[in-house]
Amino acid sequence: MQQLQALQATHIRGFMRLSALAAICALVDLLLFMVLTQIGVDPMKAHVLSFISSGFLSGIYIVTRASDWIDIPTNDLSRSQQLAIFLTLRILTLGLRGGIVFATLTGFNLPVPVVGIFAACATAAMNLLGDRLFVWPVISLEKRWQLAAVGAIVYLLALRLVFLGFSDLVPEETYYWNYAQHLDIGYLDHPPMVAWLIWAGTALFGDNAFGVRVGAYLCWLLTAAFSFGLARNLFDKTTAMACVLLVSVVPFYFSTGFLMMPDAPLTAAWAATLYFLERALFGEKPSAWYGAGLSLGMGLLSKYTIVLLGPPALLLVLIDPKSRHWLGRKEPYLGAALSLLLFSPVIYWNATHEWMSFAFQGSRRVGEAFQFTLPSLIVSVVVLLTPTGLVAAAASLMANFTSVRSREAGRKALFITLSTLIPLGVFVAFSLFHENKPNWTGPLWLAILPSIAFVLVGAAGAEPFWGRRLRRAWIPTIGIAMVVYALLFHYVVLGFPGIGYIHNIRTLPVAWSEFGEAVGAVEAEVEKSSAAPVVLIGTDKYFLASEMAFYARQAQSPRSRSVGQSAVGGNSLMYDVWYPAKTLRGNTAVLVSLKRGELQQEDIAGYFLRLGDIQERVVRKNGAVVGSFYYRVGYGLGGCEGDVATCAPPSRS
């Protein structure tokens, strides 16, 4: 009893000293932040400098023997392990704190001193919690892993939420935002779900980046929930929690919870379809077939590739004696009919638009020139899953393939194997002859993810030869991924003192809003001297057109019209449908490019009565040069000026 009381007293004393250290660091943080902002340093840079200074102060207690003053026994952690955990936690705190500082300054317009106080207090609280649990822990290793898993999930949710509305939209997102401005039941290159989600998000939260992306964030929550349910049903709750951790940290699934692209609703629908198929086939729930049909239909409204889940389910029913009875039940057929009913608007749209979307995603790709892209497919999987994730997926597939012969685990192993290998086999076969896209395989790994999680938690039955090695590999993989996400978000939105941006606007989404503002200013200048309507034409396929459509209209020229390059003989996907070349004749056009050479092409002049000189405009972010763009003004688009009805097609030499 006396020993227990002495240990408790030691823990309390250690916590009090740790709290005192956190308070001192917070005070240093706040004072330095206030001094730096008072002498004119940008608050975004000041918060980094003050954070590093206060972090250096607390780091001294680990690097030196002064940390013994904390007086908390950490028998299972070496000094180097403490330092590694300390640095990781500080970087994660910096990333989240940067989002908080930016949000409070720009989103809520709080005074700088208030922001400094809030940031210092929030930082001290996060540091104290992390240090108490992981740097100077007093709980068992098992509980620490459980807390670390939950903490990682919560942290990554918070990190994305904080930056959701402040990171510039990437070109694909602004392209799909244009979908929502032309709301329909079908589009050339994708089904309409992404447009519907963006329309709903912007209607609820405003026509801004947060409104565009909130649908992706909610889709990730659905993906996590169905992945948890699938892993719990296949294995247990501990494995299910590890599966959610993987969905949180693996790059592809992390990105689907932030970027508003068709992959976001597709991944949620994919996870839901797997969950309901498992409930129908192994839980013997007849109503689950309706859930599977609903999920499959929603997936078809998101992206056509979810149809690849149909063959594995059908094959399993055919070859598994216990599942074969479903062939004589109505539920699977009604579920399939439900998915077809949900997908019918897209079929109707294609039927009334010369089947353009089906042709674009089907016969057009098959008819492309021969390309052997299997190596790039493998590289893309490494990027989507991380190297550790790819090795874990391969090992888990082999283990499941071996387990197929087992009477107890064989059926579920067959479900996992077929649901992974059949879609993967289609993409591998396609890559032998055609170009593949890096994101295509992302959703299919959801089927094998519970098996990977099963090995991660060290559950009984995991292969001892490779299971322990994979568990050890996942620890740094998860930590590195989280650190990369934190630093990347901070760099893209706030930058770092002394570190400039790459002088290429397209490299990272760091200055698209500034680019749009600069283009908007050019457009406003041209409008003052032009009697004809002014349109913006980007010289690439759709990147520039989409970014200008979103950001230029939010700058000086809210009437901005970005119309794609069909009017000058190019191809801009749906812009060609929204803005046919014949409707733009007589307009004045501002041609915009990131490369001067694209505006020097001789055939451009043939589309205008007269063409101005090439001009360059520098783009800056927080005072630093990020890049530049080039533009030239063309008058009399289509070979005429004024009334479109009197314009004749352009004559070209």
Disulfide bonds with the S-S distance in Angstrom:
Cys640-Cys647 1.72
